[in-house]
């Protein structure tokens, strides 16, 4: 096992340079602390394209001082990104979730840096991408640099199978643990809760990512040292 050397967020984000395209890990795994540190560098950056699906947490990029530094290219719009997507500093690409990895694999949207959140290494040196592997698997396979926010509060099952990333990994350690981001059902309007009930009744088979992966494949990502690995299990 290779030793993981942690650094502070500002140092870990040094690979991000003007004019690059940066992937942001989404949903419950949104690396909020890395994004805050990235925003703090806005004066030194220009024209950085941010690519993400649904983002959670306080990640507001719709601020005047950030307009020249960042352009938000959203593949799924969420409450945290809706305002910037509707401004001159952002845009939206309508696409199925299951098709997004091909944007990275085929170099339609080649990635310079991937900002991700992972669990701490276990006894064997493996880490997990946690609750949001989705398109992050393709991002860590193709990005030239990977900046990992290591969060003791991020956990997921480990399984066998692997792939190796093409990028070099910078590790940013978090202490104490930062709780994973959640959406509170009580905040949903009645029509949204009703739709969720119908979808739950309609779904059949084992609990997989049925809405976005026709292959009914569940992914669990891991890393050994500076190599990012992913494990695949068919349901």
ROSE-4610 file (N, C-alpha, C; in Angstrom, 1 decimal, always signed):
// ROSE-4610
residu = [X/X/X/X/X/X/X/X/X/X/X/X/X/X/X/X/X/X/X/X/X/X/X/X/X/X/X/X/X/X/X/X/X/X/X/X/X/X/X/X/X/X/X/X/X/X/X/X/X/X/X/X/X/X/X/X/X/X/X/X/X/X/X/X/X/X/X/X/X/X/X/X/X/X/X/X/X/X/X/X/X/X/X/X/X/X/X/X/X/X/X/X/X/X/X/X/X/X/X/X/X/X/X/X/X/X/X/X/X/X/X/X/X/X/X/X/X/X/X/X/X/X/X/X/X/X/X/X/X/X/X/X/X/X/X/X/X/X/X/X/X/X/X/X/X/X/X/X/X/X/X/X/X/X/X/X/X/X/X/X/X/X/X/X/X/X/X/X/X/X/X/X/X/X/X/X/X/X/X/X/X/X/X/X/X/X/X/X/X/X/X/X/X/X/X/X/X/X/X/X/X/X/X/X/X/X/X/X/X/X/X/X/X/X/X/X/X/X/X/X/X/X/X/X/X/X/X/X/X/X/X/X/X/X/X/X/X/X/X/X/X/X/X/X/X/X/X/X/X/X/X/X/X/X/X/X/X/X/X/X/X/X/X/X/X/X/X/X/X/X/X/X/X/X/X/X/X/X/X/X/X/X/X/X/X/X/X/X/X/X/X/X/X/X/X/X/X/X/X/X/X/X/X/X/X/X/X/X/X/X/X/X/X/X/X/X/X/X/X/X/X/X/X/X/X/X/X/X/X/X/X/X/X/X/X/X/X/X/X/X/X/X/X/X/X/X/X/X/X/X/X/X/X/X/X/X/X/X/X/X/X/X/X/X/X/X/X/X/X/X/X/X/X/X/X/X/X/X/X/X/X/X/X/X/X/X/X/X/X/X/X/X/X/X/X/X/X/X/X/X/X/X/X/X/X/X/X/X/X/X/X/X/X/X/X/X/X/X/X/X/X/X/X/X/X/X/X/X/X/X/X/X/X/X/X/X/X/X/X/X/X/X/X/X/X/X/X/X/X/X/X/X/X/X/X/X/X/X/X/X/X/X/X/X/X/X/X/X/X/X/X/X/X/X/X/X/X/X/X/X/X/X/X/X/X/X/X/X/X/X/X/X/X/X/X/X/X/X/X/X/X/X/X/X/X/X/X/X/X/X/X/X/X/X/X/X/X/X/X/X/X/X/X/X/X/X/X/X/X/X/X/X/X/X/X/X/X/X/X/X/X/X/X/X/X/X/X/X/X/X/X/X/X/X/X/X/X/X/X/X/X/X/X/X/X/X/X/X/X/X/X/X/X/X/X/X/X/X/X/X/X/X/X/X/X/X/X/X/X/X/X/X/X/X/X/X/X/X/X/X/X/X/X/X/X/X/X/X/X/X/X/X/X/X/X/X/X/X/X/X/X/X/X/X/X/X/X/X/X/X/X/X/X/X/X/X/X/X/X/X/X/X/X/X/X/X/X/X/X/X/X/X/X/X/X/X/X/X/X/X/X/X/X/X/X/X/X/X/X/X/X/X/X/X/X/X/X/X/X/X/X/X/X/X/X/X/X/X/X/X/X/X/X/X/X/X/X/X/X/X/X/X/X/X/X]
num = [1/1/1/2/2/2/3/3/3/4/4/4/5/5/5/6/6/6/7/7/7/8/8/8/9/9/9/10/10/10/11/11/11/12/12/12/13/13/13/14/14/14/15/15/15/16/16/16/17/17/17/18/18/18/19/19/19/20/20/20/21/21/21/22/22/22/23/23/23/24/24/24/25/25/25/26/26/26/27/27/27/28/28/28/29/29/29/30/30/30/31/31/31/32/32/32/33/33/33/34/34/34/35/35/35/36/36/36/37/37/37/38/38/38/39/39/39/40/40/40/41/41/41/42/42/42/43/43/43/44/44/44/45/45/45/46/46/46/47/47/47/48/48/48/49/49/49/50/50/50/51/51/51/52/52/52/53/53/53/54/54/54/55/55/55/56/56/56/57/57/57/58/58/58/59/59/59/60/60/60/61/61/61/62/62/62/63/63/63/64/64/64/65/65/65/66/66/66/67/67/67/68/68/68/69/69/69/70/70/70/71/71/71/72/72/72/73/73/73/74/74/74/75/75/75/76/76/76/77/77/77/78/78/78/79/79/79/80/80/80/81/81/81/82/82/82/83/83/83/84/84/84/85/85/85/86/86/86/87/87/87/88/88/88/89/89/89/90/90/90/91/91/91/92/92/92/93/93/93/94/94/94/95/95/95/96/96/96/97/97/97/98/98/98/99/99/99/100/100/100/101/101/101/102/102/102/103/103/103/104/104/104/105/105/105/106/106/106/107/107/107/108/108/108/109/109/109/110/110/110/111/111/111/112/112/112/113/113/113/114/114/114/115/115/115/116/116/116/117/117/117/118/118/118/119/119/119/120/120/120/121/121/121/122/122/122/123/123/123/124/124/124/125/125/125/126/126/126/127/127/127/128/128/128/129/129/129/130/130/130/131/131/131/132/132/132/133/133/133/134/134/134/135/135/135/136/136/136/137/137/137/138/138/138/139/139/139/140/140/140/141/141/141/142/142/142/143/143/143/144/144/144/145/145/145/146/146/146/147/147/147/148/148/148/149/149/149/150/150/150/151/151/151/152/152/152/153/153/153/154/154/154/155/155/155/156/156/156/157/157/157/158/158/158/159/159/159/160/160/160/161/161/161/162/162/162/163/163/163/164/164/164/165/165/165/166/166/166/167/167/167/168/168/168/169/169/169/170/170/170/171/171/171/172/172/172/173/173/173/174/174/174/175/175/175/176/176/176/177/177/177/178/178/178/179/179/179/180/180/180/181/181/181/182/182/182/183/183/183/184/184/184/185/185/185/186/186/186/187/187/187/188/188/188/189/189/189/190/190/190/191/191/191/192/192/192/193/193/193/194/194/194/195/195/195/196/196/196/197/197/197/198/198/198/199/199/199/200/200/200/201/201/201/202/202/202/203/203/203/204/204/204/205/205/205/206/206/206/207/207/207/208/208/208/209/209/209/210/210/210/211/211/211/212/212/212/213/213/213/214/214/214/215/215/215/216/216/216/217/217/217/218/218/218/219/219/219/220/220/220/221/221/221/222/222/222/223/223/223/224/224/224/225/225/225/226/226/226/227/227/227/228/228/228/229/229/229/230/230/230/231/231/231/232/232/232/233/233/233/234/234/234/235/235/235]
x = [+0.8/+0.0/+0.9/+0.5/+1.2/+0.7/+1.6/+1.2/+0.5/-0.6/-1.4/-0.9/-0.4/+0.1/-1.0/-1.5/-2.6/-2.0/-2.8/-2.4/-3.6/-3.4/-4.6/-5.3/-6.5/-7.3/-6.7/-6.1/-5.5/-4.4/-3.5/-2.4/-3.0/-4.0/-4.5/-5.1/-5.6/-6.3/-5.4/-4.1/-3.1/-3.2/-3.5/-3.6/-4.7/-5.7/-6.7/-6.2/-6.2/-5.6/-6.7/-6.5/-7.4/-7.6/-8.8/-9.2/-9.4/-9.3/-9.5/-10.9/-11.2/-12.5/-12.4/-13.3/-13.2/-14.5/-14.4/-15.6/-15.8/-17.1/-17.4/-18.3/-17.8/-18.6/-20.0/-21.0/-22.4/-23.2/-24.4/-25.4/-24.8/-25.0/-24.6/-23.1/-22.4/-20.9/-20.3/-21.1/-20.6/-19.5/-18.2/-17.1/-17.2/-18.0/-18.3/-17.0/-16.2/-15.0/-14.0/-13.9/-13.0/-13.6/-14.9/-15.5/-15.4/-15.5/-15.2/-13.8/-12.8/-11.4/-11.2/-11.9/-11.8/-12.3/-13.5/-14.0/-13.1/-12.4/-11.4/-10.3/-10.0/-9.0/-9.5/-10.7/-11.3/-10.4/-9.7/-9.0/-7.8/-7.3/-6.2/-6.6/-7.9/-8.5/-9.3/-9.4/-10.3/-10.7/-12.0/-12.6/-12.5/-12.6/-12.6/-14.0/-14.2/-15.5/-15.7/-16.8/-17.2/-18.3/-18.1/-19.1/-19.6/-20.9/-21.5/-22.9/-23.4/-24.8/-25.4/-26.4/-27.0/-26.0/-26.0/-25.1/-25.9/-25.4/-26.1/-25.1/-25.7/-24.9/-24.8/-24.1/-23.9/-22.8/-23.2/-22.2/-22.6/-23.0/-23.5/-22.3/-22.4/-21.5/-22.1/-23.3/-24.0/-23.7/-22.4/-21.9/-21.1/-21.3/-20.6/-19.0/-18.4/-17.0/-16.5/-17.4/-17.0/-17.2/-17.9/-18.3/-17.2/-16.1/-15.0/-14.1/-14.2/-13.3/-14.0/-15.3/-15.9/-17.1/-17.3/-18.5/-19.1/-20.3/-20.9/-21.7/-21.2/-21.9/-22.6/-23.9/-24.6/-25.2/-25.0/-25.7/-27.0/-27.2/-28.4/-28.6/-29.7/-29.9/-30.5/-29.9/-30.4/-30.7/-31.2/-31.5/-30.3/-29.1/-27.9/-27.3/-27.7/-27.1/-28.1/-29.3/-30.3/-30.1/-29.8/-29.6/-28.4/-27.3/-26.1/-26.3/-27.1/-27.4/-28.2/-29.1/-30.0/-29.3/-28.1/-27.3/-26.4/-25.6/-24.6/-23.4/-23.3/-22.2/-22.4/-23.5/-23.7/-24.6/-24.7/-25.6/-26.0/-26.9/-27.4/-27.4/-26.9/-26.8/-27.9/-29.0/-30.0/-29.4/-29.3/-28.8/-29.2/-29.3/-29.7/-28.4/-28.7/-27.6/-26.7/-27.3/-26.6/-25.7/-25.9/-25.1/-23.9/-24.0/-23.0/-21.6/-21.3/-19.9/-19.3/-20.1/-19.5/-19.0/-19.5/-18.9/-17.5/-17.1/-15.8/-14.9/-15.5/-14.7/-14.4/-15.3/-15.1/-14.4/-14.0/-13.3/-14.2/-15.5/-16.4/-16.3/-16.2/-15.9/-14.7/-13.5/-12.3/-12.1/-11.7/-11.6/-10.1/-9.8/-8.5/-8.3/-9.4/-9.3/-10.7/-10.7/-11.9/-11.8/-12.8/-12.9/-13.9/-13.5/-14.3/-14.2/-15.2/-15.2/-15.1/-14.2/-14.0/-13.9/-14.1/-13.9/-12.4/-11.9/-10.5/-10.1/-8.8/-8.4/-8.6/-9.0/-9.2/-7.8/-7.9/-6.6/-5.9/-6.5/-5.9/-5.6/-5.8/-5.5/-6.6/-7.8/-8.9/-9.8/-10.3/-11.3/-12.5/-13.6/-14.9/-15.4/-16.0/-16.6/-17.9/-18.3/-19.5/-20.8/-21.7/-23.1/-23.3/-22.3/-22.4/-21.4/-21.5/-20.5/-21.0/-22.2/-22.9/-21.9/-21.7/-20.8/-19.4/-19.2/-17.9/-16.9/-17.3/-16.5/-15.7/-16.5/-15.9/-15.0/-15.4/-14.6/-13.2/-13.1/-11.8/-11.0/-11.6/-10.9/-10.2/-10.8/-10.3/-9.7/-9.9/-9.3/-7.8/-7.1/-5.6/-5.2/-6.0/-5.7/-6.9/-6.7/-7.9/-7.6/-8.5/-8.3/-9.4/-9.0/-9.9/-10.1/-11.3/-11.6/-11.9/-11.0/-11.1/-11.9/-13.1/-14.1/-14.4/-14.0/-14.4/-15.8/-16.7/-18.1/-18.7/-17.8/-18.2/-17.9/-19.0/-18.8/-19.7/-19.2/-20.0/-19.4/-20.2/-19.6/-18.5/-17.6/-16.5/-16.7/-16.4/-16.5/-15.3/-15.3/-14.1/-14.3/-13.2/-13.2/-12.5/-11.9/-11.2/-11.0/-10.6/-10.0/-9.0/-8.2/-7.1/-7.3/-7.1/-7.3/-6.2/-6.4/-5.3/-4.6/-5.2/-4.7/-3.9/-3.3/-2.5/-3.4/-3.4/-4.4/-3.7/-4.4/-4.0/-5.1/-4.6/-5.5/-5.6/-6.9/-7.2/-7.9/-7.3/-8.0/-8.9/-10.0/-11.0/-11.1/-10.9/-11.1/-11.7/-12.8/-13.6/-14.4/-15.1/-16.0/-17.0/-17.3/-18.3/-19.5/-20.7/-21.8/-22.2/-22.6/-23.0/-24.2/-24.3/-25.5/-26.7/-27.9/-29.1/-30.2/-31.2/-32.4/-33.5/-34.1/-35.1/-36.5/-37.1/-38.4/-39.5/-39.4/-40.4/-40.4/-39.2/-39.1/-39.7/-40.1/-40.7/-42.2/-42.6/-44.1/-44.9/-46.2/-47.0/-47.0/-46.9/-46.9/-45.7/-44.5/-43.3/-43.3/-43.9/-44.0/-44.9/-46.0/-47.0/-46.3/-45.5/-44.8/-43.8/-43.1/-42.2/-42.9/-44.1/-44.8/-45.2/-45.6/-46.0/-44.8/-43.6/-42.4/-42.0/-42.1/-41.8/-42.6/-43.9/-44.8/-44.5/-44.1/-43.9/-42.6/-41.6/-40.2/-40.3/-39.6/-39.6/-38.1/-37.9/-36.5/-35.8/-34.5/-33.6/-33.3/-32.9/-32.7/-31.4/-31.6/-30.4/-30.7/-29.7/-29.9/-30.7/-32.0/-32.8/-33.2/-33.2/-33.7/-32.6/-31.3/-30.3/-29.4/-29.4/-28.5/-29.3/-29.6/-30.4/-29.8/-28.4/-27.8/-28.0/-28.7/-29.0/-27.7/-26.7/-25.4/-25.2/-24.7/-24.4/-22.9/-22.4/-21.0/-20.5/-19.4/-18.7/-17.3/-16.9/-15.5/-14.5/-13.3/-12.3/-11.0/-10.0/-8.7/-7.6/-6.5/-5.3/-4.2/-3.7/-2.7/-3.1/-2.4/-2.8/-3.5/-3.9/-4.6/-6.1/-6.9/-8.4/-8.9/-9.6/-10.2/-11.7/-12.4/-13.8/-14.3/-15.2/-15.8/-17.2/-17.5/-18.8/-19.5/-20.8/-21.6/-22.9/-23.2/-24.5/-25.5/-26.7/-27.8/-28.6]
y = [-1.2/+0.0/+1.2/+2.2/+3.5/+4.4/+5.2/+6.1/+7.3/+7.6/+8.8/+10.0/+11.0/+12.3/+13.3/+13.8/+14.8/+16.2/+17.1/+18.5/+19.4/+20.7/+21.6/+21.8/+22.3/+22.5/+23.4/+24.5/+25.5/+24.8/+24.1/+23.4/+22.3/+21.6/+20.5/+21.0/+22.2/+22.8/+23.5/+23.5/+24.1/+23.7/+22.4/+21.9/+22.7/+23.3/+24.0/+25.3/+25.5/+26.7/+27.3/+28.6/+29.3/+28.5/+28.5/+27.9/+26.4/+25.8/+24.3/+24.0/+22.7/+22.1/+21.2/+21.5/+20.8/+20.1/+18.9/+18.1/+18.2/+18.4/+18.5/+17.2/+16.5/+15.3/+15.8/+15.1/+15.6/+15.0/+15.5/+15.0/+15.0/+13.9/+13.9/+13.9/+13.7/+13.7/+15.0/+16.0/+17.3/+17.8/+18.0/+18.4/+19.9/+20.2/+21.6/+22.3/+21.7/+22.4/+22.7/+21.8/+22.1/+23.2/+23.2/+24.3/+25.7/+25.7/+27.0/+27.4/+26.5/+26.9/+27.3/+26.7/+27.0/+28.4/+28.7/+30.1/+31.1/+30.8/+31.7/+32.1/+31.2/+31.5/+32.3/+32.8/+33.3/+34.5/+35.2/+36.4/+35.9/+34.7/+34.1/+33.3/+33.1/+32.3/+33.0/+32.5/+33.1/+32.0/+31.9/+31.0/+29.5/+29.2/+27.8/+27.3/+26.2/+25.6/+24.5/+24.6/+23.7/+22.8/+21.4/+20.5/+19.6/+19.5/+18.8/+18.4/+17.4/+17.0/+17.7/+17.1/+17.8/+18.0/+19.3/+19.7/+20.0/+19.6/+20.0/+20.8/+21.5/+22.3/+23.8/+24.6/+26.0/+26.2/+26.0/+26.1/+27.2/+28.3/+29.4/+30.0/+29.8/+30.4/+31.6/+32.0/+33.1/+34.4/+34.8/+36.0/+36.8/+38.1/+39.0/+38.8/+38.6/+38.5/+37.1/+36.2/+34.9/+34.8/+35.8/+35.6/+35.4/+36.1/+36.0/+34.8/+34.3/+33.1/+31.8/+31.7/+30.4/+30.5/+29.4/+29.2/+27.9/+27.8/+26.6/+25.9/+24.8/+24.0/+22.8/+23.0/+22.0/+20.9/+19.6/+18.5/+18.1/+18.5/+18.3/+19.6/+20.3/+21.5/+21.2/+21.8/+21.7/+23.1/+23.1/+24.4/+25.2/+24.5/+25.2/+25.9/+25.4/+25.9/+26.5/+26.5/+27.0/+28.5/+29.3/+30.8/+31.0/+30.3/+30.6/+30.0/+28.9/+28.3/+29.2/+30.0/+30.9/+32.3/+32.4/+33.7/+33.5/+34.6/+34.6/+33.8/+33.4/+32.7/+31.2/+30.7/+29.3/+28.8/+27.5/+26.9/+25.5/+24.9/+23.6/+22.7/+21.5/+20.5/+19.4/+19.4/+18.3/+17.0/+16.0/+14.7/+13.7/+12.4/+11.4/+11.1/+10.8/+10.5/+9.4/+8.3/+7.2/+7.5/+8.6/+9.0/+9.9/+10.5/+11.5/+10.9/+9.7/+9.2/+9.2/+9.1/+9.1/+10.5/+11.5/+12.9/+12.9/+12.2/+12.1/+11.1/+9.9/+8.8/+9.2/+9.9/+10.2/+11.6/+12.2/+13.5/+14.6/+14.4/+15.5/+16.6/+16.2/+17.2/+16.6/+16.8/+16.3/+17.0/+16.3/+16.8/+17.0/+18.2/+18.5/+18.1/+18.4/+18.1/+17.6/+16.6/+16.1/+16.4/+17.1/+17.3/+16.3/+15.4/+14.3/+14.3/+13.5/+13.3/+11.8/+11.3/+9.9/+9.6/+8.4/+7.9/+7.8/+7.7/+7.5/+6.1/+5.9/+4.5/+3.5/+2.3/+1.3/+0.6/-0.6/-1.3/-1.7/-1.9/-2.3/-1.2/+0.1/+1.2/+1.6/+1.1/+1.4/+2.5/+3.4/+4.4/+4.2/+4.8/+4.7/+6.0/+6.0/+7.3/+7.5/+6.6/+6.8/+6.7/+7.7/+7.6/+8.1/+8.6/+9.2/+8.7/+7.5/+7.0/+7.5/+7.2/+7.7/+8.0/+9.3/+9.7/+9.9/+9.9/+10.1/+9.1/+7.9/+6.8/+7.2/+7.7/+8.1/+9.3/+10.2/+11.4/+11.1/+10.2/+9.8/+8.9/+8.2/+7.5/+8.3/+9.5/+10.3/+11.6/+12.2/+13.5/+13.3/+14.4/+14.4/+14.5/+15.3/+15.4/+15.1/+14.5/+14.2/+14.8/+15.7/+16.3/+15.6/+14.9/+14.1/+14.7/+15.1/+15.5/+14.3/+13.9/+12.7/+13.0/+12.4/+12.7/+11.5/+11.4/+10.3/+10.0/+11.0/+10.7/+10.1/+9.8/+9.2/+7.7/+6.9/+5.5/+4.8/+3.7/+2.8/+1.4/+0.4/-1.0/-1.1/-2.0/-2.3/-3.7/-3.8/-5.1/-5.2/-6.4/-6.7/-6.2/-6.1/-5.5/-4.2/-3.7/-2.5/-1.8/-0.6/+0.1/+1.1/+1.6/+2.5/+3.9/+4.9/+6.3/+6.7/+7.7/+8.2/+9.4/+9.9/+11.1/+10.9/+12.0/+12.0/+12.6/+12.0/+12.3/+13.2/+14.3/+15.2/+14.9/+14.7/+14.3/+15.4/+15.8/+16.8/+16.2/+16.1/+15.4/+16.3/+15.8/+16.5/+15.9/+16.8/+16.4/+17.5/+17.4/+16.1/+15.8/+14.6/+14.2/+15.3/+15.4/+16.4/+15.5/+15.8/+14.9/+15.0/+13.9/+13.9/+14.7/+15.4/+16.2/+15.4/+15.9/+15.2/+16.2/+15.6/+16.4/+16.0/+16.9/+16.6/+16.4/+15.2/+15.0/+16.0/+16.5/+17.5/+18.8/+19.0/+20.3/+20.1/+18.9/+18.7/+19.1/+19.8/+20.1/+18.8/+18.9/+17.7/+16.9/+17.7/+17.0/+16.2/+16.6/+15.9/+14.6/+14.7/+13.5/+12.5/+12.9/+12.0/+11.3/+12.1/+11.5/+10.4/+10.7/+9.7/+8.4/+8.5/+7.3/+6.5/+7.1/+6.4/+5.7/+6.4/+5.8/+4.6/+4.7/+3.6/+2.3/+2.6/+1.4/+0.8/+1.7/+1.2/+0.4/+0.8/+0.1/-1.3/-2.2/-3.6/-4.0/-5.2/-5.7/-5.2/-5.5/-5.2/-3.7/-3.1/-1.7/-1.2/-0.9/-0.4/+1.0/+1.5/+2.8/+2.7/+2.2/+1.8/+3.0/+4.2/+5.3/+5.8/+5.5/+6.1/+5.0/+3.8/+2.8/+1.6/+1.5/+0.4/-0.9/-1.0/-2.3/-2.8/-1.9/-2.3/-2.7/-1.9/-2.1/-1.1/-1.6/-0.8/-0.7/+0.6/+0.8/+1.2/+0.8/+1.2/+1.5/+2.7/+3.1/+3.0/+2.7/+2.6/+3.1/+3.3/+3.7/+3.0/+2.7/+2.2/+3.1/+3.8/+4.8/+5.9/+6.2/+7.2/+6.7/+5.4/+4.8/+4.8/+5.3/+5.2/+4.0/+3.2/+1.9/+2.0/+1.2/+1.1/-0.3/-0.6/-2.0/-2.0/-3.1/-3.2/-4.4/-4.3/-5.5/-5.5/-6.5/-6.7/-7.1/-6.4/-6.8/-7.9]
z = [+0.0/+0.0/+0.0/-0.8/-0.8/+0.3/+0.8/+1.9/+1.3/+2.0/+1.5/+2.3/+1.6/+2.3/+2.1/+3.3/+3.2/+3.2/+2.6/+2.5/+2.8/+2.9/+3.1/+1.8/+1.9/+0.7/-0.4/+0.1/-0.8/-1.6/-1.0/-1.7/-2.6/-2.2/-3.0/-4.3/-4.3/-5.4/-6.4/-6.1/-7.0/-8.5/-8.7/-10.1/-10.9/-10.3/-11.0/-11.5/-12.8/-13.5/-14.4/-14.8/-15.7/-17.0/-17.5/-18.7/-18.7/-17.5/-17.4/-17.2/-17.4/-17.1/-15.9/-14.9/-13.6/-13.3/-12.9/-12.5/-11.0/-10.6/-9.2/-8.8/-7.9/-7.4/-6.9/-7.2/-6.9/-5.8/-5.7/-4.7/-3.3/-2.5/-1.1/-1.0/-2.0/-2.0/-2.4/-2.6/-3.0/-2.1/-2.6/-1.7/-1.3/-0.4/-0.1/+0.3/+1.1/+1.6/+0.5/-0.4/-1.6/-2.4/-2.6/-3.4/-2.7/-1.4/-0.7/-0.9/-0.8/-1.0/-2.5/-3.4/-4.8/-5.1/-4.5/-4.6/-4.0/-3.0/-2.3/-3.3/-4.3/-5.3/-6.5/-6.5/-7.7/-8.3/-7.5/-8.1/-8.9/-8.7/-9.5/-10.7/-10.9/-11.9/-12.9/-14.1/-15.2/-16.1/-16.4/-17.3/-17.0/-15.7/-15.3/-15.5/-16.3/-16.5/-15.5/-14.7/-13.7/-14.3/-14.2/-14.7/-13.6/-13.5/-12.3/-12.6/-11.9/-11.9/-10.6/-10.0/-8.9/-7.7/-7.3/-6.2/-5.0/-3.8/-2.5/-1.7/-0.7/+0.2/-0.3/+0.4/+0.1/-0.9/-2.2/-3.3/-4.3/-3.8/-4.7/-5.5/-6.8/-7.7/-8.5/-8.1/-8.8/-7.9/-8.0/-7.2/-8.2/-8.2/-9.1/-9.1/-8.0/-7.9/-8.5/-8.8/-9.3/-10.8/-11.4/-12.8/-13.8/-13.6/-14.6/-14.3/-13.1/-12.7/-13.1/-13.0/-13.2/-14.1/-14.9/-15.7/-15.4/-14.9/-14.4/-15.5/-16.0/-17.0/-16.4/-16.1/-15.3/-16.2/-15.8/-16.5/-15.9/-14.6/-13.9/-13.0/-13.1/-12.3/-11.0/-9.9/-8.6/-8.0/-6.8/-6.2/-6.0/-5.7/-5.4/-6.7/-7.9/-9.1/-10.1/-9.7/-10.6/-11.0/-10.1/-10.4/-11.3/-11.0/-11.9/-13.3/-13.4/-14.7/-15.5/-14.9/-15.6/-15.8/-15.4/-15.6/-16.8/-17.1/-18.2/-17.8/-16.5/-16.0/-15.9/-16.6/-16.5/-17.7/-17.8/-18.9/-18.4/-19.2/-18.9/-20.1/-19.9/-21.0/-20.8/-21.5/-21.3/-21.8/-20.9/-21.2/-20.2/-20.6/-19.7/-18.8/-17.5/-16.6/-17.1/-17.6/-18.1/-19.3/-20.0/-21.1/-20.8/-19.6/-19.2/-19.2/-18.7/-18.8/-20.1/-21.2/-22.5/-22.9/-22.3/-22.5/-22.1/-21.1/-20.6/-21.3/-21.5/-22.2/-23.6/-24.3/-25.7/-25.9/-24.8/-24.9/-25.5/-25.3/-25.7/-24.7/-23.4/-22.3/-21.6/-22.1/-21.5/-20.1/-19.1/-17.8/-17.4/-16.9/-16.4/-14.9/-14.1/-12.7/-12.3/-11.3/-10.7/-9.2/-8.7/-7.3/-6.7/-5.8/-5.3/-3.8/-3.2/-1.8/-1.6/-0.7/-0.4/+1.1/+1.4/+2.8/+3.1/+4.3/+4.6/+4.2/+3.9/+3.5/+4.6/+4.2/+5.2/+5.5/+6.1/+6.5/+5.2/+4.1/+2.9/+1.9/+2.4/+1.5/+0.6/+0.7/-0.2/+0.4/-0.5/-0.1/-0.9/-0.5/-1.2/-1.7/-2.9/-3.4/-2.7/-1.8/-1.0/-1.7/-1.4/-1.9/-3.3/-4.0/-5.3/-6.3/-6.7/-7.7/-9.1/-9.5/-10.7/-11.8/-12.1/-13.2/-12.7/-11.4/-10.8/-11.2/-11.4/-11.9/-13.2/-14.2/-15.4/-15.2/-14.3/-14.1/-13.5/-12.5/-12.0/-12.9/-13.8/-14.8/-15.9/-16.1/-17.3/-16.9/-15.7/-15.4/-15.2/-15.6/-15.4/-14.0/-13.2/-11.8/-11.0/-9.8/-8.9/-7.6/-7.1/-5.8/-4.9/-3.9/-3.0/-1.7/-1.3/+0.0/+0.9/+1.8/+2.6/+3.8/+3.9/+4.9/+5.8/+7.0/+7.9/+8.0/+7.6/+7.6/+6.4/+5.4/+4.1/+4.1/+4.1/+4.1/+3.1/+2.5/+1.6/+1.6/+1.2/+1.2/+0.2/+0.4/-0.4/-1.1/-2.4/-3.1/-4.0/-4.7/-5.6/-7.0/-7.7/-9.0/-9.0/-10.1/-10.1/-11.4/-11.4/-12.5/-12.0/-12.9/-12.4/-13.1/-12.3/-12.9/-13.7/-14.6/-15.4/-14.7/-13.7/-13.1/-11.8/-11.4/-10.1/-9.0/-7.8/-6.8/-5.7/-5.4/-4.3/-3.2/-1.9/-0.8/+0.1/+0.4/+1.4/+2.5/+3.7/+4.9/+5.7/+6.2/+7.0/+8.4/+9.4/+10.7/+11.5/+12.2/+12.4/+11.2/+11.2/+10.1/+9.7/+8.4/+7.9/+7.5/+8.1/+7.7/+6.3/+5.7/+4.3/+4.1/+3.0/+2.7/+2.4/+2.9/+2.6/+2.2/+1.6/+1.3/+2.3/+3.0/+4.0/+3.3/+3.4/+2.7/+3.1/+4.4/+4.8/+4.0/+3.3/+2.6/+1.2/+0.8/-0.5/-0.6/-1.6/-1.7/-1.9/-1.6/-1.7/-3.0/-4.1/-5.4/-5.6/-5.1/-5.2/-4.4/-3.2/-2.3/-3.0/-3.6/-4.2/-5.4/-6.2/-7.3/-6.9/-5.7/-5.2/-4.8/-4.2/-3.8/-5.0/-6.1/-7.3/-7.9/-7.9/-8.5/-7.6/-6.3/-5.4/-5.7/-5.9/-6.2/-7.6/-8.5/-9.9/-10.0/-9.2/-9.3/-8.9/-9.7/-9.3/-9.3/-8.7/-8.6/-7.4/-7.4/-6.2/-6.2/-5.1/-5.0/-5.7/-6.9/-7.7/-8.3/-9.1/-9.7/-10.9/-10.7/-11.8/-12.7/-12.3/-13.1/-14.1/-13.8/-14.6/-15.3/-14.9/-15.4/-15.9/-17.2/-17.8/-17.5/-17.4/-17.1/-15.7/-14.9/-13.5/-12.8/-13.0/-12.3/-11.2/-10.1/-8.9/-8.8/-8.6/-8.5/-7.1/-6.7/-5.4/-5.7/-5.6/-5.9/-4.8/-5.1/-4.1/-4.6/-3.7/-4.1/-3.3/-3.9/-3.1/-3.4/-2.3/-2.5/-3.4/-4.5/-5.4/-6.7/-6.6/-7.7/-7.4/-8.2/-7.9/-8.6/-7.8/-8.3/-8.1/-9.0/-8.8/-8.8/-8.0/-7.9/-8.5/-9.2/-9.9/-9.5/-9.2/-8.9/-9.6/-10.3/-11.0/-9.9/-10.0/-9.1/-9.6]
